[in-house]
Amino acid sequence: MKVAIADDDPIVCSSLQTILTATGTADVLWTANTGEETCKRYMAGPAHRPDVLLVDVQMPGMDGIETARRILEFDKAARILFLTTFADRQYIAQAVALGARGYLIKQDVASICPAVQAVMAGQIVLGAEVLGKLADSMKEQGEHDARHQGEAENEAVAGAAAARAAGASARIARCA
């Protein structure tokens, strides 16, 4: 399996390359330190396209989200796995909405090789911390929806009561 790494920190690129090759998980085709460089290398031709592209979210110039967007517009079959220090809900949502195949936190080093293999096998991978953030988001959304549903139900009941009262008043007035 061929992997490419896009991260603004050359030490991270080197460390990931060592982990992936030493474990026999993958050969690293190339590394890039900016979004622009990543796009240029990926789009240079089929021989430069990895099976899985590891991308950091924050890079100078073009960030990882925009880099992934451009690569996926160019090649819808690209397998992009975000590997970042940012477990920000907005980044996670953007990555998933783009069609990224995964989102991991860099500190979860033991998950990197299995995640790359899973993405290569066609699976979507979300790290434990990422899943926690998504679960919190869904819980908050559910609570928000329940509050609004309760408010809407209260308004409907109040409206029905007002309509009944108005109807009763109208009937009483007609009878008099």
Protein Blocks (a to p, Z undefined) as FASTA:
>chain_A
ZZddddfblklmmmmmmmmmmnomaccfbacfbfklmmmmmmnojklpcfbdcddfbdgh
jafklmmmmmmmmmmmbccddddfbfcfklmmmmmmnopabdcdfklmmlmmmmmmmmmn
opacddfklmmmmmmmmmmmmmmmmmmmmmmmmmmmmmmmmmmmmmmmmmmmmmZZ
